[in-house]
Amino acid sequence: MARRKKHEEHENHERWLVSYADFITLLFAFFVVMYSISAVNEGKYRVLSETLKAVFSEPVRSENPIQVGEISRGVGPESPSPGDPLEPEYQIELPIVESVPPPASAEDVKTINDLSQQFSSALSDLIDSEDVIIKQGDDWLELEIKSRVLFESGEARLERAAVPIIGEIADILQSSANPIQVEGFTDNNPINTPRFPSNWELSAARAASVVHLLDRYGVQPGRMSAAGFGEHRPVADNDTEEGRQKNRRVVLVVLGRDASRRSMELFNAANPQQADADNEDMTAGDVPMTSGEATP
């Protein structure tokens, strides 16, 4: 019986495609990894860094820790009674803060009067429409701007129409070197968004937006500060829409000096008991105090 001839195997000339496909896959994976590394989330990176630092570094321990809060008193014979003074190691000397600033100097009064006249002239249209209110004391000047002139509802980004207004204010502020406080206020309508969990954040962000724009217009940043008071310093009743509009405002305060009477009056508004004590001290010392609006 004749032996069948073995079938000759066909040679594959396309085996290079397998290696080429593997190379393309690896190259694609390489670029994906490079792209993911280039887009670093700075916030998550900082959290990771702080976490690793806290795990691998032991906090510094003090031999004599500072007591915070009220000291628990025992029942034993050596325990001090409630009327006894604290032991020397628990006694902390608090700094003495002068409750009544010195009277305003003639130069401070002149500077405030000049700024008041310039603001009144430059913002006359807004003052007539009551969108801007100017209040003045011996050594301070308030420029109260309604929020509807500067921001949309629930937003902290300045509108286009507000930019030239802040520009005019910045031009006037550059003529002096007085400290500047920008304060944000809202009504009592609650807000809860990812950007602004409460009115605290919204009011502070609005004040910061004004500070940033003043900085861009050339006002020295070291002169300025921003604060948010939320809905906790109303100037009108929040039960009406008109009152809520008055409470939604940004107040730009120009101080005659760092220790201004206006700062003390703001502190007294939040601490009525301390205000009564200061008024008694001032009456005893026969030191006059300015409150409310004063004419330039």
Number of C-alpha atoms within 10 A of each C-alpha: 3 4 5 6 6 6 6 6 6 6 7 7 7 7 9 9 10 9 10 11 11 11 12 11 11 12 11 12 12 11 11 11 10 11 11 9 10 8 8 10 9 9 9 10 11 11 11 12 11 11 11 11 11 11 9 8 8 8 8 6 7 7 6 8 9 11 11 7 6 6 9 6 11 10 8 7 7 8 11 14 12 8 6 8 10 13 8 7 10 14 11 10 6 6 6 6 7 9 16 17 15 11 15 16 12 10 11 18 17 15 20 23 20 15 18 22 11 15 19 18 11 14 17 13 12 16 17 11 9 14 17 24 17 20 17 23 24 27 25 26 26 22 20 22 22 21 26 15 17 24 18 12 9 15 16 22 15 18 13 10 11 16 14 10 15 17 16 15 19 18 14 16 21 14 11 14 15 20 20 26 18 24 25 31 29 28 25 17 10 11 15 12 9 7 12 17 12 16 24 19 20 25 29 23 22 29 26 22 18 24 23 15 16 23 16 13 16 13 23 15 14 9 14 20 16 20 19 22 18 23 22 15 15 19 15 15 15 17 10 9 11 11 15 20 17 23 25 23 28 25 22 24 24 28 25 26 16 14 14 21 25 24 15 16 17 12 14 18 13 12 11 11 11 14 18 12 13 16 17 12 14 15 12 9 9 9 12 10 15 14 12 8 13 12 9 16
